[in-house]
Structures are given as C-alpha cells and as structure tokens.
C-alpha cells in the first residue's frame, strides 16, 4: 500500500510540473519533427526522435520531469542561471555530451568532465549529427569589468535538420549577432542590467531577420521585460518575422 501511495504522489508531482510548463512547439525539419520546450528563463529543451538537447538546464531535475534524458547539454556561461552543476549532475546520463566554453569547463567538477566538448568563440563541432557553431556573447561597451566579457561565454547556432537555431546567451545587440544570416529560429535575451533592453533587442532582431524569434531570458532586476512591446516593435519593423511569446516563468 505504501509503495502504491508513493507512486501515486510521484505521479501527481510530475503531472503538476508538466502542467506548469509552457506548451511545446513543433517544427518540421529534414530529420523529422523538432520539439521546442521552454523550461524557465534561459533553459529550454530541443528534441528530435533520435536526440534530445538541454540548453542551460537549471532548477533541479524536477524541471525536466516527463522529458527524455539529454543526449547533449549545451551551456552558455558561468553564471548560475546558465551553469548549474547540481542540475546537470541530476539530469545527465553516462553518455550525455556536454558542450561548454572553457570558462565553464574550468569550473566543472572532475566527475563531469569525461564527456565535455570545449568550444571557443568561432569554433565548430558536429555532435549526434547536429552542427554546432559557438559565437561571441558580451556586453557593450566592452570592459574588463563587464558582467559578460567577450570570449568567456558562447552563444550558439545549431543546425538541426537543415534549420539554423540561434541561442543568444547573455549578450547585447553585438555586431556578431546583427551579422547573422539565414536564421530560422532565434532565442534572444532582454533583461536589464545584464543584457539589453526591449528596444535594443528588437533593433538587433530586425538587423539579422530570423524567420521566427522567441524572446527568452527576460527577467531582470526590475522584474520581467515587456515582451509584448518587443513583439510590437519587431512586427512594426518587419511583419514577416514571426514573434512567439511563451511563458518562461511558470508559477
């Protein structure tokens, strides 16, 4: 009886966690349907039938209840809302590949380094059939005391089944972002004082013109950024860009 009750309570916890998540989106690729699952803040899960990718997993294993274990984990930066060793340890398997910048690798426990791939800005790698390009992410104006300095963290472009997916990480509307080409889906941050405001984010998006953009990572010191204003700004500048608003901060 006790085991039955425990199993039932565990089911209720999983069901509650799943119910709070934003609904996933699906995108057709040459490798099948890609599922985009927002988790919280900077964390998301990208999954095909054959591969599951966790981006900046945080908040404990409970945030990933009901989802497949990751074949790949991608980390953008050293800060706790991106690099959470406890969560990584809880969700990874013995075969999970972890993609990181060197600054993150330097902070990882030795027990986690057996399947690590270190990428610097500009490096490329192919893992599980997915082409990965590491890009700069940093604050403007550049300063050695900035919260995000050039070269420490990575943004990424993932080519998944012919779709180019840009993950900004913590950055401002830097030239490297504005110069991007042929981006199908972009995840773009906007939170002061850490990255950029709504107007700067919209202006950067209008420069590189992704087909679809998700504002994410939009909680700052003053609360949540106005993603509806971001959507309005982008659509006023280019009605062909699809702005998708999701709840990245479930209760």
PEFENFEN-V905131 format. One record per helix or strand of 3 or more residues. SS is the DSSP state (h for helix, s for strand). FROM is the first residue (numbers start at 1). LEN is the number of residues. If there is no record, write none. Layout:
# PEFENFEN-V905131
[[SS FROM LEN] [SS FROM LEN]]
This chain:
# PEFENFEN-V905131
[[h 2 19] [s 25 5] [s 32 9] [s 43 5] [s 52 4] [h 61 4] [s 72 3] [h 85 7] [s 97 4] [h 102 4] [h 110 6] [s 116 3] [s 124 4] [s 130 6] [s 155 6] [s 163 5] [h 175 4] [s 185 5] [h 198 11] [s 212 5] [h 227 11] [s 242 3]]
